[in-house]
Amino acid sequence: MENYVLNNIEVGERIRKIRKQLKMSREAFAELINISDIFLGQIERGKRSLSITTLASISTSTGVSTDFILFGTPEETSTLKK
């Protein structure tokens, strides 16, 4: 079984990439997921961790799996499918 390590900088980079692929400003994306744009900026820079609620909001708002957001793993390699 693979060991996953949560890295806030990498999580933030993935969230920023998702936001940019959606062509959304930080302010618009923050409003979509119901957090402040300042907090989103801190998450994207890896300075702050996101809550489960914020993670779920990002996932449901964008259709991106939580596995990918947290660990960069495609959905098909999640432990639930092993």
C-alpha positions, 0 to 999 in steps of 0.5 A: 500500500502506498503511503500518502503524505499531505503537503500543504504547498502541493495541495495549494498548487493543485487548487490554484491550478484547478481555479485557473483552469476554470478561468476564475479569479481568486475572489470569484472562486473564494465566493463559490466555495464560501471562504474569503479570498485572503484565506484562499490565497493562504491555502494556495500558497500552502500557508494554511490548511483547508478544512474538510468542509472547504475540501468538500466544497471545492470538490463538489463545485469543480467535480475534482476528486478529493484524492486528487486535491489532497494527494494528486492521485487520479480517482481510479487509483484511490484506495476505495477501488483497490 
